[in-house]
Amino acid sequence: MGLKKLAVKLADYNERLESGKASKIKPAHVRKVLERLRKKSAELEAEIDSARSTDKRTRLERKLEVARAQEKRAEWLLKELG
C-alpha cells in the first residue's frame, strides 16, 4: 500500500472520527507499534545473517521488506498525527 492509499485511509478515518464511529489514534500508540516493528526488523536481520539455506534467507528477506514498509507507514502516520 502506497502513501496515496494511506492518505485516503487517513481521510476516511478522520470522517469516521468526526461522526463518532472511531476512536482517536494517539501518537503514543503509533510510537509503541513503531518500536515493535523496529525490534522485529532487527530480529529478522539477525536471522538472515544466521540463515543457512537460500530459501529461508529469501523468505526472511521478504518479511524484512514488509516490516520496513510498515515502519515507513507508521513514521508517516506519526508525522500526520502531529
N, C-alpha and C positions, 0 to 999 in steps of 0.2 A: 504494500500500500504506500503510495507516494504522499508527499506533503500536501498536494492539492486535495486528495481524498480526505486527509486528516483535517484540513481546514473546513471542508464541508461537514465532516462529522462533528467538529467543534461547534460550528454554527448550529447544527441540529441540536446538539446538547444544550447550547445557550437558549434555544427556543423552548426546549423541554424544561429547562431550569426556570425560565420566566413563567411558564404555565403551571409550575409546581409539580411536574411529573418526574423530576430528577432532583437528586441532592447535589450540593455544591462539591466540586472536586477541590480538595485542599492541596496546596503546594507541598505540604509535608508528606502527604500520601504519595505524590509523584516522586519525591526525593527518596522515599523508602523503597519504592519499586525500582528506581534507578540504581540504588545501592545493590539491590539483589541482582539486577541484570549485570552490573559490573563484576560482582563476585562470580556469577555464573560464567561470564566470559573468561575470567582468569582461570577458573577451574577447567574450562574447555581447552584453553591454550596449554595448560599443563598436561591434560590428557592427550592432546595432539602430539606434544613433544615425546610422550612415552608410548604412543601407539606404534605397534609393530607392523600390523597389516595395512595395506594400502586402502582396503575397503573401509576399515574402521577410521582411518585418518580422513578419508573423503567424507564420511558420514559426520564426523566431528567438525570438520571444516564448514560443512553446510549449516550445522547447528550454531556454530560461532558466527557465521554471517547473519543468521536470523537474530541472534542475541544482539549483535552490534546494530542491526537495523532497528530493533526495539529500543535500544539505548538512544539512538538518534531521535526517535519519535518521542520518547519520554523527555529528552532535553528540549525538544521543540515545544512540547506541551507545557513544560515548566516555564519556558520563556513566555508563552502566550498567557499563562495564568498570572504572570507578573512577578 
